[in-house]
């Protein structure tokens, strides 16, 4: 599988979300570098599993729709 890539804007937004999470939920301040490192781990280690699950869910959904379509055929 290809490496997951984020646009610069999405990457920066995600880093900011991570920083906000730490501030609001954990009452910890982290810098941009720490946010970037956390995001890099998430994208590299966890992202592929989420992507694969999304693909699997989409395949099941599409298969169900195709089965429905065939149910109406004469």
PQR file of N, CA, C, O and H, with PARSE charges and radii, in Angstrom:
ATOM      1  N   UNK A   1       0.846  -1.178   0.000 -0.4000 1.5000
ATOM      2  CA  UNK A   1       0.000   0.000   0.000 -0.0000 2.0000
ATOM      3  C   UNK A   1       0.887   1.235   0.000  0.5500 1.7000
ATOM      4  O   UNK A   1       1.951   1.255   0.619 -0.5500 1.4000
ATOM      5  N   UNK A   2       0.437   2.253  -0.696 -0.4000 1.5000
ATOM      6  CA  UNK A   2       1.166   3.515  -0.716 -0.0000 2.0000
ATOM      7  C   UNK A   2       1.107   4.194   0.642  0.5500 1.7000
ATOM      8  O   UNK A   2       0.164   4.007   1.410 -0.5500 1.4000
ATOM      9  H   UNK A   2      -0.428   2.237  -1.199  0.4000 1.0000
ATOM     10  N   UNK A   3       2.119   4.975   0.917 -0.4000 1.5000
ATOM     11  CA  UNK A   3       2.150   5.733   2.158 -0.0000 2.0000
ATOM     12  C   UNK A   3       1.034   6.774   2.147  0.5500 1.7000
ATOM     13  O   UNK A   3       0.777   7.412   1.126 -0.5500 1.4000
ATOM     14  H   UNK A   3       2.886   5.127   0.293  0.4000 1.0000
ATOM     15  N   UNK A   4       0.376   6.938   3.292 -0.4000 1.5000
ATOM     16  CA  UNK A   4      -0.688   7.930   3.412 -0.0000 2.0000
ATOM     17  C   UNK A   4      -0.048   9.312   3.416  0.5500 1.7000
ATOM     18  O   UNK A   4       0.889   9.574   4.171 -0.5500 1.4000
ATOM     19  H   UNK A   4       0.585   6.420   4.121  0.4000 1.0000
ATOM     20  N   UNK A   5      -0.564  10.189   2.565 -0.4000 1.5000
ATOM     21  CA  UNK A   5      -0.021  11.537   2.462 -0.0000 2.0000
ATOM     22  C   UNK A   5      -1.121  12.545   2.748  0.5500 1.7000
ATOM     23  O   UNK A   5      -2.248  12.400   2.275 -0.5500 1.4000
ATOM     24  H   UNK A   5      -1.324   9.976   1.951  0.4000 1.0000
ATOM     25  N   UNK A   6      -0.793  13.547   3.509 -0.4000 1.5000
ATOM     26  CA  UNK A   6      -1.719  14.631   3.802 -0.0000 2.0000
ATOM     27  C   UNK A   6      -1.219  15.889   3.119  0.5500 1.7000
ATOM     28  O   UNK A   6      -0.014  16.113   3.001 -0.5500 1.4000
ATOM     29  H   UNK A   6       0.123  13.665   3.893  0.4000 1.0000
ATOM     30  N   UNK A   7      -2.163  16.710   2.668 -0.4000 1.5000
ATOM     31  CA  UNK A   7      -1.749  18.004   2.136 -0.0000 2.0000
ATOM     32  C   UNK A   7      -1.142  18.816   3.276  0.5500 1.7000
ATOM     33  O   UNK A   7      -1.348  18.507   4.450 -0.5500 1.4000
ATOM     34  H   UNK A   7      -3.142  16.529   2.763  0.4000 1.0000
ATOM     35  N   UNK A   8      -0.407  19.839   2.923 -0.4000 1.5000
ATOM     36  CA  UNK A   8       0.216  20.686   3.936 -0.0000 2.0000
ATOM     37  C   UNK A   8      -0.828  21.277   4.876  0.5500 1.7000
ATOM     38  O   UNK A   8      -0.638  21.295   6.093 -0.5500 1.4000
ATOM     39  H   UNK A   8      -0.240  20.090   1.970  0.4000 1.0000
ATOM     40  N   UNK A   9      -1.937  21.763   4.306 -0.4000 1.5000
ATOM     41  CA  UNK A   9      -2.989  22.361   5.134 -0.0000 2.0000
ATOM     42  C   UNK A   9      -3.618  21.340   6.069  0.5500 1.7000
ATOM     43  O   UNK A   9      -3.833  21.635   7.244 -0.5500 1.4000
ATOM     44  H   UNK A   9      -2.091  21.749   3.318  0.4000 1.0000
ATOM     45  N   UNK A  10      -3.918  20.145   5.571 -0.4000 1.5000
ATOM     46  CA  UNK A  10      -4.506  19.103   6.421 -0.0000 2.0000
ATOM     47  C   UNK A  10      -3.530  18.659   7.499  0.5500 1.7000
ATOM     48  O   UNK A  10      -3.918  18.408   8.640 -0.5500 1.4000
ATOM     49  H   UNK A  10      -3.744  19.905   4.616  0.4000 1.0000
ATOM     50  N   UNK A  11      -2.261  18.564   7.127 -0.4000 1.5000
ATOM     51  CA  UNK A  11      -1.240  18.178   8.099 -0.0000 2.0000
ATOM     52  C   UNK A  11      -1.185  19.206   9.227  0.5500 1.7000
ATOM     53  O   UNK A  11      -1.191  18.846  10.404 -0.5500 1.4000
ATOM     54  H   UNK A  11      -1.945  18.768   6.201  0.4000 1.0000
ATOM     55  N   UNK A  12      -1.130  20.476   8.863 -0.4000 1.5000
ATOM     56  CA  UNK A  12      -1.062  21.537   9.875 -0.0000 2.0000
ATOM     57  C   UNK A  12      -2.325  21.571  10.735  0.5500 1.7000
ATOM     58  O   UNK A  12      -2.248  21.781  11.946 -0.5500 1.4000
ATOM     59  H   UNK A  12      -1.125  20.768   7.907  0.4000 1.0000
ATOM     60  N   UNK A  13      -3.488  21.364  10.111 -0.4000 1.5000
ATOM     61  CA  UNK A  13      -4.742  21.316  10.867 -0.0000 2.0000
ATOM     62  C   UNK A  13      -4.738  20.144  11.849  0.5500 1.7000
ATOM     63  O   UNK A  13      -5.176  20.287  12.991 -0.5500 1.4000
ATOM     64  H   UNK A  13      -3.551  21.193   9.127  0.4000 1.0000
ATOM     65  N   UNK A  14      -4.249  19.001  11.410 -0.4000 1.5000
ATOM     66  CA  UNK A  14      -4.209  17.819  12.274 -0.0000 2.0000
ATOM     67  C   UNK A  14      -3.264  18.036  13.451  0.5500 1.7000
ATOM     68  O   UNK A  14      -3.575  17.650  14.578 -0.5500 1.4000
ATOM     69  H   UNK A  14      -3.893  18.885  10.483  0.4000 1.0000
ATOM     70  N   UNK A  15      -2.127  18.643  13.198 -0.4000 1.5000
ATOM     71  CA  UNK A  15      -1.179  18.949  14.283 -0.0000 2.0000
ATOM     72  C   UNK A  15      -1.850  19.880  15.288  0.5500 1.7000
ATOM     73  O   UNK A  15      -1.717  19.695  16.497 -0.5500 1.4000
ATOM     74  H   UNK A  15      -1.874  18.956  12.282  0.4000 1.0000
ATOM     75  N   UNK A  16      -2.564  20.871  14.789 -0.4000 1.5000
ATOM     76  CA  UNK A  16      -3.256  21.802  15.688 -0.0000 2.0000
ATOM     77  C   UNK A  16      -4.340  21.087  16.497  0.5500 1.7000
ATOM     78  O   UNK A  16      -4.526  21.391  17.675 -0.5500 1.4000
ATOM     79  H   UNK A  16      -2.673  21.021  13.807  0.4000 1.0000
ATOM     80  N   UNK A  17      -5.047  20.156  15.891 -0.4000 1.5000
ATOM     81  CA  UNK A  17      -6.057  19.374  16.612 -0.0000 2.0000
ATOM     82  C   UNK A  17      -5.415  18.551  17.729  0.5500 1.7000
ATOM     83  O   UNK A  17      -5.959  18.459  18.829 -0.5500 1.4000
ATOM     84  H   UNK A  17      -4.895  19.909  14.934  0.4000 1.0000
ATOM     85  N   UNK A  18      -4.287  17.970  17.450 -0.4000 1.5000
ATOM     86  CA  UNK A  18      -3.570  17.197  18.468 -0.0000 2.0000
ATOM     87  C   UNK A  18      -3.144  18.104  19.607  0.5500 1.7000
ATOM     88  O   UNK A  18      -3.294  17.752  20.777 -0.5500 1.4000
ATOM     89  H   UNK A  18      -3.844  18.045  16.556  0.4000 1.0000
ATOM     90  N   UNK A  19      -2.618  19.262  19.271 -0.4000 1.5000
ATOM     91  CA  UNK A  19      -2.195  20.214  20.307 -0.0000 2.0000
ATOM     92  C   UNK A  19      -3.382  20.656  21.162  0.5500 1.7000
ATOM     93  O   UNK A  19      -3.276  20.765  22.384 -0.5500 1.4000
ATOM     94  H   UNK A  19      -2.496  19.548  18.321  0.4000 1.0000
ATOM     95  N   UNK A  20      -4.528  20.910  20.492 -0.4000 1.5000
ATOM     96  CA  UNK A  20      -5.739  21.302  21.221 -0.0000 2.0000
ATOM     97  C   UNK A  20      -6.229  20.189  22.128  0.5500 1.7000
ATOM     98  O   UNK A  20      -6.653  20.435  23.257 -0.5500 1.4000
ATOM     99  H   UNK A  20      -4.614  20.821  19.500  0.4000 1.0000
ATOM    100  N   UNK A  21      -6.167  18.951  21.623 -0.4000 1.5000
ATOM    101  CA  UNK A  21      -6.578  17.807  22.439 -0.0000 2.0000
ATOM    102  C   UNK A  21      -5.766  17.749  23.725  0.5500 1.7000
ATOM    103  O   UNK A  21      -6.320  17.615  24.816 -0.5500 1.4000
ATOM    104  H   UNK A  21      -5.822  18.751  20.706  0.4000 1.0000
ATOM    105  N   UNK A  22      -4.462  17.851  23.589 -0.4000 1.5000
ATOM    106  CA  UNK A  22      -3.606  17.796  24.772 -0.0000 2.0000
ATOM    107  C   UNK A  22      -3.916  18.940  25.729  0.5500 1.7000
ATOM    108  O   UNK A  22      -3.905  18.754  26.945 -0.5500 1.4000
ATOM    109  H   UNK A  22      -4.012  17.960  22.703  0.4000 1.0000
ATOM    110  N   UNK A  23      -4.189  20.106  25.194 -0.4000 1.5000
ATOM    111  CA  UNK A  23      -4.483  21.271  26.033 -0.0000 2.0000
ATOM    112  C   UNK A  23      -5.828  21.104  26.750  0.5500 1.7000
ATOM    113  O   UNK A  23      -5.923  21.337  27.954 -0.5500 1.4000
ATOM    114  H   UNK A  23      -4.199  20.258  24.205  0.4000 1.0000
ATOM    115  N   UNK A  24      -6.859  20.701  26.013 -0.4000 1.5000
ATOM    116  CA  UNK A  24      -8.214  20.630  26.586 -0.0000 2.0000
ATOM    117  C   UNK A  24      -8.443  19.378  27.430  0.5500 1.7000
ATOM    118  O   UNK A  24      -9.031  19.459  28.508 -0.5500 1.4000
ATOM    119  H   UNK A  24      -6.782  20.511  25.034  0.4000 1.0000
ATOM    120  N   UNK A  25      -7.993  18.247  26.962 -0.4000 1.5000
ATOM    121  CA  UNK A  25      -8.299  16.986  27.631 -0.0000 2.0000
ATOM    122  C   UNK A  25      -7.270  16.576  28.677  0.5500 1.7000
ATOM    123  O   UNK A  25      -7.604  15.920  29.664 -0.5500 1.4000
ATOM    124  H   UNK A  25      -7.515  18.181  26.086  0.4000 1.0000
ATOM    125  N   UNK A  26      -6.043  16.959  28.460 -0.4000 1.5000
ATOM    126  CA  UNK A  26      -4.975  16.520  29.362 -0.0000 2.0000
ATOM    127  C   UNK A  26      -4.338  17.671  30.133  0.5500 1.7000
ATOM    128  O   UNK A  26      -3.481  17.469  30.994 -0.5500 1.4000
ATOM    129  H   UNK A  26      -5.771  17.491  27.658  0.4000 1.0000
ATOM    130  N   UNK A  27      -4.780  18.888  29.802 -0.4000 1.5000
ATOM    131  CA  UNK A  27      -4.225  20.087  30.427 -0.0000 2.0000
ATOM    132  C   UNK A  27      -2.694  20.116  30.343  0.5500 1.7000
ATOM    133  O   UNK A  27      -1.996  20.460  31.297 -0.5500 1.4000
ATOM    134  H   UNK A  27      -5.475  19.052  29.102  0.4000 1.0000
ATOM    135  N   UNK A  28      -2.208  19.737  29.155 -0.4000 1.5000
ATOM    136  CA  UNK A  28      -0.775  19.758  28.862 -0.0000 2.0000
ATOM    137  C   UNK A  28      -0.563  20.602  27.609  0.5500 1.7000
ATOM    138  O   UNK A  28      -1.358  20.553  26.671 -0.5500 1.4000
ATOM    139  H   UNK A  28      -2.775  19.457  28.380  0.4000 1.0000
ATOM    140  N   UNK A  29       0.491  21.354  27.609 -0.4000 1.5000
ATOM    141  CA  UNK A  29       0.858  22.101  26.415 -0.0000 2.0000
ATOM    142  C   UNK A  29       1.965  21.354  25.696  0.5500 1.7000
ATOM    143  O   UNK A  29       2.979  20.988  26.290 -0.5500 1.4000
ATOM    144  H   UNK A  29       1.136  21.394  28.371  0.4000 1.0000
ATOM    145  N   UNK A  30       1.751  21.134  24.401 -0.4000 1.5000
ATOM    146  CA  UNK A  30       2.808  20.527  23.591 -0.0000 2.0000
ATOM    147  C   UNK A  30       3.086  21.473  22.435  0.5500 1.7000
ATOM    148  O   UNK A  30       2.218  22.240  22.019 -0.5500 1.4000
ATOM    149  H   UNK A  30       0.927  21.432  23.918  0.4000 1.0000
ATOM    150  N   UNK A  31       4.282  21.410  21.933 -0.4000 1.5000
ATOM    151  CA  UNK A  31       4.674  22.262  20.826 -0.0000 2.0000
ATOM    152  C   UNK A  31       4.346  21.631  19.488  0.5500 1.7000
ATOM    153  O   UNK A  31       3.839  20.512  19.408 -0.5500 1.4000
ATOM    154  H   UNK A  31       4.988  20.788  22.272  0.4000 1.0000
ATOM    155  N   UNK A  32       4.649  22.381  18.440 -0.4000 1.5000
ATOM    156  CA  UNK A  32       4.416  21.883  17.087 -0.0000 2.0000
ATOM    157  C   UNK A  32       5.189  20.606  16.813  0.5500 1.7000
ATOM    158  O   UNK A  32       4.651  19.676  16.213 -0.5500 1.4000
ATOM    159  H   UNK A  32       5.061  23.290  18.504  0.4000 1.0000
ATOM    160  N   UNK A  33       6.448  20.547  17.244 -0.4000 1.5000
ATOM    161  CA  UNK A  33       7.261  19.367  16.971 -0.0000 2.0000
ATOM    162  C   UNK A  33       6.654  18.125  17.611  0.5500 1.7000
ATOM    163  O   UNK A  33       6.569  17.076  16.972 -0.5500 1.4000
ATOM    164  H   UNK A  33       6.885  21.303  17.731  0.4000 1.0000
ATOM    165  N   UNK A  34       6.232  18.234  18.865 -0.4000 1.5000
ATOM    166  CA  UNK A  34       5.614  17.079  19.515 -0.0000 2.0000
ATOM    167  C   UNK A  34       4.325  16.684  18.801  0.5500 1.7000
ATOM    168  O   UNK A  34       4.062  15.496  18.612 -0.5500 1.4000
ATOM    169  H   UNK A  34       6.301  19.085  19.385  0.4000 1.0000
ATOM    170  N   UNK A  35       3.525  17.663  18.404 -0.4000 1.5000
ATOM    171  CA  UNK A  35       2.297  17.373  17.653 -0.0000 2.0000
ATOM    172  C   UNK A  35       2.595  16.690  16.330  0.5500 1.7000
ATOM    173  O   UNK A  35       1.893  15.763  15.928 -0.5500 1.4000
ATOM    174  H   UNK A  35       3.739  18.628  18.557  0.4000 1.0000
ATOM    175  N   UNK A  36       3.636  17.151  15.656 -0.4000 1.5000
ATOM    176  CA  UNK A  36       4.020  16.538  14.381 -0.0000 2.0000
ATOM    177  C   UNK A  36       4.483  15.095  14.580  0.5500 1.7000
ATOM    178  O   UNK A  36       4.134  14.214  13.795 -0.5500 1.4000
ATOM    179  H   UNK A  36       4.206  17.904  15.982  0.4000 1.0000
ATOM    180  N   UNK A  37       5.259  14.859  15.616 -0.4000 1.5000
ATOM    181  CA  UNK A  37       5.757  13.500  15.872 -0.0000 2.0000
ATOM    182  C   UNK A  37       4.611  12.551  16.192  0.5500 1.7000
ATOM    183  O   UNK A  37       4.600  11.408  15.734 -0.5500 1.4000
ATOM    184  H   UNK A  37       5.542  15.574  16.255  0.4000 1.0000
ATOM    185  N   UNK A  38       3.651  13.021  16.975 -0.4000 1.5000
ATOM    186  CA  UNK A  38       2.481  12.191  17.290 -0.0000 2.0000
ATOM    187  C   UNK A  38       1.691  11.905  16.018  0.5500 1.7000
ATOM    188  O   UNK A  38       1.296  10.765  15.773 -0.5500 1.4000
ATOM    189  H   UNK A  38       3.660  13.949  17.347  0.4000 1.0000
ATOM    190  N   UNK A  39       1.461  12.932  15.212 -0.4000 1.5000
ATOM    191  CA  UNK A  39       0.719  12.739  13.964 -0.0000 2.0000
ATOM    192  C   UNK A  39       1.454  11.773  13.041  0.5500 1.7000
ATOM    193  O   UNK A  39       0.824  10.917  12.419 -0.5500 1.4000
ATOM    194  H   UNK A  39       1.781  13.859  15.411  0.4000 1.0000
ATOM    195  N   UNK A  40       2.760  11.895  12.944 -0.4000 1.5000
ATOM    196  CA  UNK A  40       3.531  10.994  12.085 -0.0000 2.0000
ATOM    197  C   UNK A  40       3.361   9.539  12.511  0.5500 1.7000
ATOM    198  O   UNK A  40       3.232   8.655  11.664 -0.5500 1.4000
ATOM    199  H   UNK A  40       3.272  12.590  13.449  0.4000 1.0000
ATOM    200  N   UNK A  41       3.361   9.288  13.807 -0.4000 1.5000
ATOM    201  CA  UNK A  41       3.167   7.918  14.312 -0.0000 2.0000
ATOM    202  C   UNK A  41       1.761   7.437  13.976  0.5500 1.7000
ATOM    203  O   UNK A  41       1.577   6.304  13.531 -0.5500 1.4000
ATOM    204  H   UNK A  41       3.465  10.006  14.496  0.4000 1.0000
ATOM    205  N   UNK A  42       0.777   8.293  14.187 -0.4000 1.5000
ATOM    206  CA  UNK A  42      -0.607   7.920  13.894 -0.0000 2.0000
ATOM    207  C   UNK A  42      -0.762   7.575  12.415  0.5500 1.7000
ATOM    208  O   UNK A  42      -1.331   6.540  12.068 -0.5500 1.4000
ATOM    209  H   UNK A  42       0.926   9.213  14.549  0.4000 1.0000
ATOM    210  N   UNK A  43      -0.259   8.436  11.559 -0.4000 1.5000
ATOM    211  CA  UNK A  43      -0.393   8.218  10.110 -0.0000 2.0000
ATOM    212  C   UNK A  43       0.356   6.965   9.679  0.5500 1.7000
ATOM    213  O   UNK A  43      -0.152   6.188   8.870 -0.5500 1.4000
ATOM    214  H   UNK A  43       0.204   9.276  11.840  0.4000 1.0000
ATOM    215  N   UNK A  44       1.549   6.762  10.208 -0.4000 1.5000
ATOM    216  CA  UNK A  44       2.384   5.631   9.782 -0.0000 2.0000
ATOM    217  C   UNK A  44       1.915   4.305  10.362  0.5500 1.7000
ATOM    218  O   UNK A  44       1.856   3.305   9.647 -0.5500 1.4000
ATOM    219  H   UNK A  44       1.961   7.393  10.865  0.4000 1.0000
ATOM    220  N   UNK A  45       1.584   4.283  11.639 -0.4000 1.5000
ATOM    221  CA  UNK A  45       1.294   3.015  12.320 -0.0000 2.0000
ATOM    222  C   UNK A  45      -0.190   2.675  12.381  0.5500 1.7000
ATOM    223  O   UNK A  45      -0.557   1.506  12.260 -0.5500 1.4000
ATOM    224  H   UNK A  45       1.632   5.095  12.220  0.4000 1.0000
ATOM    225  N   UNK A  46      -1.045   3.671  12.567 -0.4000 1.5000
ATOM    226  CA  UNK A  46      -2.470   3.426  12.764 -0.0000 2.0000
ATOM    227  C   UNK A  46      -3.264   3.694  11.493  0.5500 1.7000
ATOM    228  O   UNK A  46      -4.250   3.010  11.220 -0.5500 1.4000
ATOM    229  H   UNK A  46      -0.747   4.621  12.666  0.4000 1.0000
ATOM    230  N   UNK A  47      -2.843   4.679  10.719 -0.4000 1.5000
ATOM    231  CA  UNK A  47      -3.545   5.071   9.502 -0.0000 2.0000
ATOM    232  C   UNK A  47      -3.854   3.924   8.550  0.5500 1.7000
ATOM    233  O   UNK A  47      -4.985   3.823   8.074 -0.5500 1.4000
ATOM    234  H   UNK A  47      -2.042   5.235  10.940  0.4000 1.0000
ATOM    235  N   UNK A  48      -2.882   3.050   8.254 -0.4000 1.5000
ATOM    236  CA  UNK A  48      -3.174   1.950   7.328 -0.0000 2.0000
ATOM    237  C   UNK A  48      -4.287   1.025   7.816  0.5500 1.7000
ATOM    238  O   UNK A  48      -5.062   0.519   7.004 -0.5500 1.4000
ATOM    239  H   UNK A  48      -1.963   3.132   8.641  0.4000 1.0000
ATOM    240  N   UNK A  49      -4.381   0.797   9.119 -0.4000 1.5000
ATOM    241  CA  UNK A  49      -5.439  -0.056   9.657 -0.0000 2.0000
ATOM    242  C   UNK A  49      -6.810   0.612   9.485  0.5500 1.7000
ATOM    243  O   UNK A  49      -7.789  -0.049   9.137 -0.5500 1.4000
ATOM    244  H   UNK A  49      -3.751   1.208   9.778  0.4000 1.0000
ATOM    245  N   UNK A  50      -6.869   1.912   9.729 -0.4000 1.5000
ATOM    246  CA  UNK A  50      -8.110   2.654   9.548 -0.0000 2.0000
ATOM    247  C   UNK A  50      -8.492   2.659   8.068  0.5500 1.7000
ATOM    248  O   UNK A  50      -9.659   2.468   7.728 -0.5500 1.4000
ATOM    249  H   UNK A  50      -6.074   2.449  10.012  0.4000 1.0000
ATOM    250  N   UNK A  51      -7.529   2.874   7.201 -0.4000 1.5000
ATOM    251  CA  UNK A  51      -7.766   2.875   5.760 -0.0000 2.0000
ATOM    252  C   UNK A  51      -8.306   1.519   5.307  0.5500 1.7000
ATOM    253  O   UNK A  51      -9.292   1.454   4.571 -0.5500 1.4000
ATOM    254  H   UNK A  51      -6.580   3.030   7.477  0.4000 1.0000
ATOM    255  N   UNK A  52      -7.660   0.439   5.746 -0.4000 1.5000
ATOM    256  CA  UNK A  52      -8.102  -0.903   5.354 -0.0000 2.0000
ATOM    257  C   UNK A  52      -9.516  -1.188   5.845  0.5500 1.7000
ATOM    258  O   UNK A  52     -10.308  -1.797   5.126 -0.5500 1.4000
ATOM    259  H   UNK A  52      -6.859   0.493   6.343  0.4000 1.0000
ATOM    260  N   UNK A  53      -9.841  -0.756   7.061 -0.4000 1.5000
ATOM    261  CA  UNK A  53     -11.194  -0.957   7.579 -0.0000 2.0000
ATOM    262  C   UNK A  53     -12.209  -0.166   6.752  0.5500 1.7000
ATOM    263  O   UNK A  53     -13.297  -0.662   6.460 -0.5500 1.4000
ATOM    264  H   UNK A  53      -9.197  -0.262   7.645  0.4000 1.0000
ATOM    265  N   UNK A  54     -11.854   1.054   6.379 -0.4000 1.5000
ATOM    266  CA  UNK A  54     -12.751   1.866   5.555 -0.0000 2.0000
ATOM    267  C   UNK A  54     -12.993   1.204   4.199  0.5500 1.7000
ATOM    268  O   UNK A  54     -14.123   1.190   3.710 -0.5500 1.4000
ATOM    269  H   UNK A  54     -10.970   1.457   6.616  0.4000 1.0000
ATOM    270  N   UNK A  55     -11.953   0.662   3.596 -0.4000 1.5000
ATOM    271  CA  UNK A  55     -12.093  -0.035   2.315 -0.0000 2.0000
ATOM    272  C   UNK A  55     -12.978  -1.261   2.477  0.5500 1.7000
ATOM    273  O   UNK A  55     -13.843  -1.517   1.640 -0.5500 1.4000
ATOM    274  H   UNK A  55     -11.035   0.673   3.993  0.4000 1.0000
ATOM    275  N   UNK A  56     -12.769  -2.016   3.539 -0.4000 1.5000
ATOM    276  CA  UNK A  56     -13.581  -3.201   3.799 -0.0000 2.0000
ATOM    277  C   UNK A  56     -15.048  -2.829   3.997  0.5500 1.7000
ATOM    278  O   UNK A  56     -15.935  -3.497   3.466 -0.5500 1.4000
ATOM    279  H   UNK A  56     -12.066  -1.808   4.219  0.4000 1.0000
ATOM    280  N   UNK A  57     -15.305  -1.776   4.751 -0.4000 1.5000
ATOM    281  CA  UNK A  57     -16.680  -1.313   4.970 -0.0000 2.0000
ATOM    282  C   UNK A  57     -17.318  -0.869   3.657  0.5500 1.7000
ATOM    283  O   UNK A  57     -18.487  -1.155   3.402 -0.5500 1.4000
ATOM    284  H   UNK A  57     -14.584  -1.233   5.183  0.4000 1.0000
ATOM    285  N   UNK A  58     -16.548  -0.171   2.827 -0.4000 1.5000
ATOM    286  CA  UNK A  58     -17.060   0.295   1.542 -0.0000 2.0000
ATOM    287  C   UNK A  58     -17.369  -0.888   0.629  0.5500 1.7000
ATOM    288  O   UNK A  58     -18.388  -0.877  -0.062 -0.5500 1.4000
ATOM    289  H   UNK A  58     -15.597   0.062   3.035  0.4000 1.0000
ATOM    290  N   UNK A  59     -16.517  -1.903   0.612 -0.4000 1.5000
ATOM    291  CA  UNK A  59     -16.764  -3.077  -0.223 -0.0000 2.0000
ATOM    292  C   UNK A  59     -18.047  -3.786   0.203  0.5500 1.7000
ATOM    293  O   UNK A  59     -18.845  -4.193  -0.641 -0.5500 1.4000
ATOM    294  H   UNK A  59     -15.689  -1.912   1.174  0.4000 1.0000
ATOM    295  N   UNK A  60     -18.244  -3.934   1.510 -0.4000 1.5000
ATOM    296  CA  UNK A  60     -19.462  -4.571   1.995 -0.0000 2.0000
ATOM    297  C   UNK A  60     -20.683  -3.751   1.590  0.5500 1.7000
ATOM    298  O   UNK A  60     -21.678  -4.304   1.121 -0.5500 1.4000
ATOM    299  H   UNK A  60     -17.596  -3.603   2.196  0.4000 1.0000
ATOM    300  N   UNK A  61     -20.611  -2.445   1.768 -0.4000 1.5000
ATOM    301  CA  UNK A  61     -21.722  -1.566   1.402 -0.0000 2.0000
ATOM    302  C   UNK A  61     -22.052  -1.708  -0.090  0.5500 1.7000
ATOM    303  O   UNK A  61     -23.215  -1.861  -0.462 -0.5500 1.4000
ATOM    304  H   UNK A  61     -19.803  -1.995   2.149  0.4000 1.0000
ATOM    305  N   UNK A  62     -21.022  -1.655  -0.934 -0.4000 1.5000
ATOM    306  CA  UNK A  62     -21.243  -1.751  -2.381 -0.0000 2.0000
ATOM    307  C   UNK A  62     -21.789  -3.127  -2.760  0.5500 1.7000
ATOM    308  O   UNK A  62     -22.674  -3.228  -3.610 -0.5500 1.4000
ATOM    309  H   UNK A  62     -20.077  -1.530  -0.631  0.4000 1.0000
ATOM    310  N   UNK A  63     -21.275  -4.173  -2.143 -0.4000 1.5000
ATOM    311  CA  UNK A  63     -21.787  -5.517  -2.432 -0.0000 2.0000
ATOM    312  C   UNK A  63     -23.262  -5.633  -2.047  0.5500 1.7000
ATOM    313  O   UNK A  63     -24.048  -6.240  -2.775 -0.5500 1.4000
ATOM    314  H   UNK A  63     -20.556  -4.091  -1.453  0.4000 1.0000
ATOM    315  N   UNK A  64     -23.634  -5.058  -0.917 -0.4000 1.5000
ATOM    316  CA  UNK A  64     -25.039  -5.067  -0.497 -0.0000 2.0000
ATOM    317  C   UNK A  64     -25.907  -4.329  -1.513  0.5500 1.7000
ATOM    318  O   UNK A  64     -27.005  -4.786  -1.833 -0.5500 1.4000
ATOM    319  H   UNK A  64     -22.996  -4.565  -0.326  0.4000 1.0000
ATOM    320  N   UNK A  65     -25.427  -3.193  -2.024 -0.4000 1.5000
ATOM    321  CA  UNK A  65     -26.188  -2.426  -3.012 -0.0000 2.0000
ATOM    322  C   UNK A  65     -26.331  -3.193  -4.322  0.5500 1.7000
ATOM    323  O   UNK A  65     -27.392  -3.164  -4.945 -0.5500 1.4000
ATOM    324  H   UNK A  65     -24.535  -2.822  -1.765  0.4000 1.0000
ATOM    325  N   UNK A  66     -25.275  -3.874  -4.740 -0.4000 1.5000
ATOM    326  CA  UNK A  66     -25.344  -4.678  -5.965 -0.0000 2.0000
ATOM    327  C   UNK A  66     -26.323  -5.835  -5.766  0.5500 1.7000
ATOM    328  O   UNK A  66     -27.113  -6.144  -6.658 -0.5500 1.4000
ATOM    329  H   UNK A  66     -24.413  -3.897  -4.233  0.4000 1.0000
ATOM    330  N   UNK A  67     -26.269  -6.469  -4.600 -0.4000 1.5000
ATOM    331  CA  UNK A  67     -27.237  -7.556  -4.314 -0.0000 2.0000
ATOM    332  C   UNK A  67     -28.659  -7.042  -4.355  0.5500 1.7000
ATOM    333  O   UNK A  67     -29.550  -7.716  -4.872 -0.5500 1.4000
ATOM    334  H   UNK A  67     -25.627  -6.218  -3.876  0.4000 1.0000
ATOM    335  N   UNK A  68     -28.888  -5.827  -3.804 -0.4000 1.5000
ATOM    336  CA  UNK A  68     -30.218  -5.228  -3.850 -0.0000 2.0000
ATOM    337  C   UNK A  68     -30.652  -4.992  -5.290  0.5500 1.7000
ATOM    338  O   UNK A  68     -31.812  -5.215  -5.639 -0.5500 1.4000
ATOM    339  H   UNK A  68     -28.165  -5.279  -3.384  0.4000 1.0000
ATOM    340  N   UNK A  69     -29.728  -4.545  -6.118 -0.4000 1.5000
ATOM    341  CA  UNK A  69     -30.037  -4.265  -7.509 -0.0000 2.0000
ATOM    342  C   UNK A  69     -30.463  -5.561  -8.221  0.5500 1.7000
ATOM    343  O   UNK A  69     -31.437  -5.567  -8.973 -0.5500 1.4000
ATOM    344  H   UNK A  69     -28.786  -4.364  -5.835  0.4000 1.0000
ATOM    345  N   UNK A  70     -29.738  -6.641  -7.982 -0.4000 1.5000
ATOM    346  CA  UNK A  70     -30.073  -7.918  -8.610 -0.0000 2.0000
ATOM    347  C   UNK A  70     -31.400  -8.475  -8.106  0.5500 1.7000
ATOM    348  O   UNK A  70     -32.065  -9.220  -8.826 -0.5500 1.4000
ATOM    349  H   UNK A  70     -28.946  -6.637  -7.371  0.4000 1.0000
ATOM    350  N   UNK A  71     -31.789  -8.134  -6.899 -0.4000 1.5000
ATOM    351  CA  UNK A  71     -33.054  -8.611  -6.336 -0.0000 2.0000
ATOM    352  C   UNK A  71     -34.239  -8.055  -7.115  0.5500 1.7000
ATOM    353  O   UNK A  71     -35.299  -8.680  -7.142 -0.5500 1.4000
ATOM    354  H   UNK A  71     -31.249  -7.530  -6.314  0.4000 1.0000
ATOM    355  N   UNK A  72     -34.084  -6.898  -7.749 -0.4000 1.5000
ATOM    356  CA  UNK A  72     -35.159  -6.264  -8.499 -0.0000 2.0000
ATOM    357  C   UNK A  72     -35.167  -6.641  -9.986  0.5500 1.7000
ATOM    358  O   UNK A  72     -36.066  -6.254 -10.731 -0.5500 1.4000
ATOM    359  H   UNK A  72     -33.222  -6.390  -7.727  0.4000 1.0000
ATOM    360  N   UNK A  73     -34.164  -7.392 -10.394 -0.4000 1.5000
ATOM    361  CA  UNK A  73     -34.107  -7.792 -11.816 -0.0000 2.0000
ATOM    362  C   UNK A  73     -35.076  -8.941 -12.069  0.5500 1.7000
ATOM    363  O   UNK A  73     -35.351  -9.757 -11.189 -0.5500 1.4000
ATOM    364  H   UNK A  73     -33.434  -7.706  -9.788  0.4000 1.0000
ATOM    365  N   UNK A  74     -35.576  -8.979 -13.275 -0.4000 1.5000
ATOM    366  CA  UNK A  74     -36.517 -10.035 -13.654 -0.0000 2.0000
ATOM    367  C   UNK A  74     -35.762 -11.224 -14.178  0.5500 1.7000
ATOM    368  O   UNK A  74     -36.371 -12.226 -14.552 -0.5500 1.4000
ATOM    369  H   UNK A  74     -35.354  -8.316 -13.990  0.4000 1.0000
TER
END
